[in-house]
Amino acid sequence: MSVAEFTIPFKLLRLGEEGVHILVKVALGRRRADMIIDTGASQTVFDLTFIRNIYPEKVLKPLSRPSAGVGGGDIQGSMVVIPRMKVGGMVIASYCAAAIDFSHVNAYYQSMGLGQIHGVLGGDLLLKTKARIDYRTHEIIIQTPEV
């Protein structure tokens, strides 16, 4: 099986003098989602409210252990299987991710005059797709995972 490469444009979100976040657009089924690229996050995580709105029929399973974030403290969450996620031109079927309450993240973004965030693309997906971030061209290059 040959490996295909996909190029995804990204936008840098300026967070005052504190730094930047990388924003990419993905699709969950027919719904668009604004996601932050987080190379330090161990796994991909979605906003729980967003997931419940898209998939009200899905039964979410509690995480076997709480997640931990940079802010400290344990975060309770659920596991969800995303039936169809499109990242750039790559379609990923049955993607297992976490879902947590993102209200604190979105409150911060709102205070900075930025839009709502629907989740974080984490190290699990970035590693699996051999992601490369090119800050010069504002693109992320990913590859289909080898089977």
KEKE-16088 format. One line per field, with one value per residue (C-alpha): x, y, z negated. Coordinates in pm, whole numbers, plus 32768, in hexadecimal, padded with zeros to 4 digits. Layout:
<pts>
px = c(X / ...) $
py = c(Y / ...) $
pz = c(Z / ...) $
</pts>
This chain:
<pts>
px = c(8000 / 808D / 809C / 7FDF / 803D / 7F46 / 7F8C / 7EB4 / 7EC0 / 7EC8 / 7E94 / 7F64 / 7E8E / 7F47 / 7F12 / 7F82 / 80EE / 80D2 / 8104 / 803F / 7F61 / 7F44 / 7DDC / 7D6B / 7C16 / 7B9E / 7A4C / 798A / 7890 / 77F9 / 7850 / 7981 / 7A5C / 7B6C / 7C87 / 7DCC / 7F06 / 7FA7 / 80E8 / 80F8 / 7FA0 / 7FB5 / 7E69 / 7D62 / 7C4E / 7B00 / 7A18 / 7914 / 77F4 / 7853 / 785E / 770D / 7673 / 76F9 / 76BE / 759D / 7560 / 76C4 / 7703 / 783D / 7912 / 79BF / 7B3A / 7BDE / 7CAD / 7C98 / 7D59 / 7E5A / 7E92 / 7F9B / 7EC1 / 7ED9 / 7DC7 / 7D10 / 7C12 / 7AF4 / 7A97 / 7A0B / 7A82 / 79D4 / 79FC / 79E0 / 7940 / 79E0 / 7AE2 / 7B7F / 7CCF / 7D3B / 7CF1 / 7D23 / 7BEE / 7C11 / 7B01 / 7AA7 / 7BA0 / 7BAF / 7BDD / 7B94 / 7A83 / 7A9A / 79F9 / 7AA1 / 79E3 / 7B1F / 7BDE / 7AC9 / 7AA1 / 7C13 / 7BF7 / 7AC6 / 7B84 / 7C93 / 7B90 / 7BBF / 7ABC / 7A4B / 7B33 / 7A9E / 7BCB / 7D3C / 7DF0 / 7EEE / 8027 / 7F6B / 7EEE / 8023 / 8107 / 8027 / 8023 / 8194 / 812B / 821E / 81D5 / 825F / 8248 / 82D5 / 81B6 / 80B0 / 806E / 8066 / 80C4 / 8035 / 8047 / 7F4F / 7FA7 / 8058 / 7F84) $
py = c(8000 / 8153 / 8276 / 83B2 / 850D / 861F / 878F / 884A / 89C5 / 8A56 / 8BA5 / 8C2C / 8CB2 / 8DC1 / 8DA4 / 8EFF / 8EFC / 8D98 / 8CEA / 8C46 / 8B1C / 8A65 / 8A4E / 8951 / 88FB / 8795 / 86F8 / 8603 / 857C / 86B8 / 8798 / 8878 / 888A / 8981 / 88BF / 8925 / 8860 / 87FD / 8737 / 8718 / 867B / 8502 / 84CF / 8579 / 8613 / 86AC / 8799 / 86BF / 87AE / 87BB / 863C / 861A / 8712 / 8657 / 84F7 / 8504 / 838F / 8329 / 8282 / 831A / 823D / 82DF / 82EF / 81DD / 82E8 / 8464 / 8538 / 8633 / 8786 / 8891 / 8951 / 8832 / 8763 / 8639 / 8664 / 856B / 850A / 8405 / 8335 / 835F / 82B2 / 83B1 / 82F7 / 83D4 / 84E4 / 85A0 / 8648 / 8700 / 860B / 84D8 / 8422 / 8360 / 8267 / 81FE / 82DF / 82AF / 83F5 / 8491 / 8591 / 8687 / 87CC / 88E3 / 8A02 / 8A81 / 8A7C / 8B2E / 8C32 / 8C83 / 8C96 / 8D77 / 8E5E / 8E7A / 8ECF / 8D80 / 8C84 / 8B40 / 8A12 / 88BA / 87EF / 87A1 / 86C6 / 8618 / 8547 / 8405 / 8483 / 8553 / 8426 / 8336 / 8421 / 8483 / 85F0 / 8702 / 886D / 8971 / 8AC9 / 8B6F / 8AFF / 8ADD / 8975 / 8825 / 86FA / 85A9 / 844B / 8330 / 823F / 8105 / 7FD0) $
pz = c(8000 / 8061 / 7F71 / 7FD0 / 7F53 / 7F02 / 7EC8 / 7DCF / 7DB9 / 7C5B / 7BB8 / 7A9A / 7980 / 78C0 / 774B / 76E8 / 7682 / 75FB / 7748 / 785E / 789C / 79E7 / 7A64 / 7B69 / 7BEE / 7BEF / 7C3A / 7B67 / 7C5E / 7CF1 / 7BC8 / 7BCD / 7A9A / 7A3C / 799B / 78F7 / 7949 / 77FF / 7822 / 76A6 / 7683 / 7672 / 7723 / 77F6 / 7725 / 7787 / 76D1 / 7624 / 7670 / 77E2 / 77F4 / 7744 / 783B / 796C / 78EC / 77F2 / 7820 / 77C8 / 767E / 75EC / 750F / 73E4 / 73FD / 7331 / 7286 / 7278 / 7371 / 72FE / 739A / 7380 / 728A / 7193 / 70FB / 7180 / 7296 / 72B2 / 7411 / 74FA / 761E / 776C / 78BC / 79D5 / 7AFB / 7C08 / 7BD8 / 7CF9 / 7CBB / 7DF2 / 7F0A / 7E2E / 7DB2 / 7C6D / 7C12 / 7AAF / 79FE / 7885 / 77C6 / 7675 / 762F / 750E / 749F / 7567 / 74C3 / 7415 / 755F / 761B / 7505 / 752C / 76A8 / 7689 / 759C / 76A9 / 77B6 / 7864 / 78DA / 783D / 7839 / 7870 / 7809 / 7814 / 7910 / 7835 / 7849 / 7894 / 79E4 / 7A2F / 79FA / 7ABA / 7BE7 / 7BCC / 7BBD / 7C1D / 7BC5 / 7CB6 / 7C16 / 7D4D / 7E2E / 7D18 / 7D78 / 7CCA / 7D9C / 7D35 / 7DC6 / 7DCD / 7CB6 / 7D2B / 7CF8) $
</pts>
